[in-house]
Amino acid sequence: MATGKKTGGRKAGTPNKLTFETRQLLVNALADEFEQLPKLLKELNPAERIDAICKLSKFALPAVAPVSIVKVERTESPTSNDMFAVDLN
């Protein structure tokens, strides 16, 4: 093997055939199960149904970032020329 040079293997950008085929098999299997999902959920008791829906929602809904509130205080009094000054008192 040459030092610092790639020899053999796939060229850059060429997809891995096994990975592609595996993903296609999973997509097809999930598509079949997806059609049966409403029926399967109805067969669960309410607690199990809620748990399943919560777990599945991670794949359908975007994650919500935490929100923090920051209090900003002005250290000097606004001047009459300050067009952005707001009197909060």
ChimeraX attribute file (.defattr): number of C-alpha atoms within 10 A of each C-alpha:
attribute: neighborCount
match mode: 1-to-1
recipient: residues
	/A:1	7
	/A:2	6
	/A:3	6
	/A:4	6
	/A:5	7
	/A:6	10
	/A:7	10
	/A:8	7
	/A:9	7
	/A:10	10
	/A:11	9
	/A:12	6
	/A:13	6
	/A:14	8
	/A:15	10
	/A:16	9
	/A:17	9
	/A:18	9
	/A:19	10
	/A:20	10
	/A:21	11
	/A:22	10
	/A:23	12
	/A:24	12
	/A:25	12
	/A:26	11
	/A:27	12
	/A:28	11
	/A:29	11
	/A:30	13
	/A:31	12
	/A:32	11
	/A:33	12
	/A:34	12
	/A:35	10
	/A:36	11
	/A:37	13
	/A:38	10
	/A:39	10
	/A:40	12
	/A:41	15
	/A:42	10
	/A:43	11
	/A:44	12
	/A:45	9
	/A:46	11
	/A:47	8
	/A:48	12
	/A:49	15
	/A:50	13
	/A:51	11
	/A:52	13
	/A:53	11
	/A:54	11
	/A:55	11
	/A:56	11
	/A:57	12
	/A:58	10
	/A:59	9
	/A:60	8
	/A:61	8
	/A:62	8
	/A:63	9
	/A:64	6
	/A:65	6
	/A:66	5
	/A:67	6
	/A:68	6
	/A:69	5
	/A:70	6
	/A:71	5
	/A:72	6
	/A:73	6
	/A:74	7
	/A:75	6
	/A:76	6
	/A:77	9
	/A:78	13
	/A:79	9
	/A:80	8
	/A:81	7
	/A:82	9
	/A:83	8
	/A:84	9
	/A:85	12
	/A:86	8
	/A:87	7
	/A:88	4
	/A:89	3
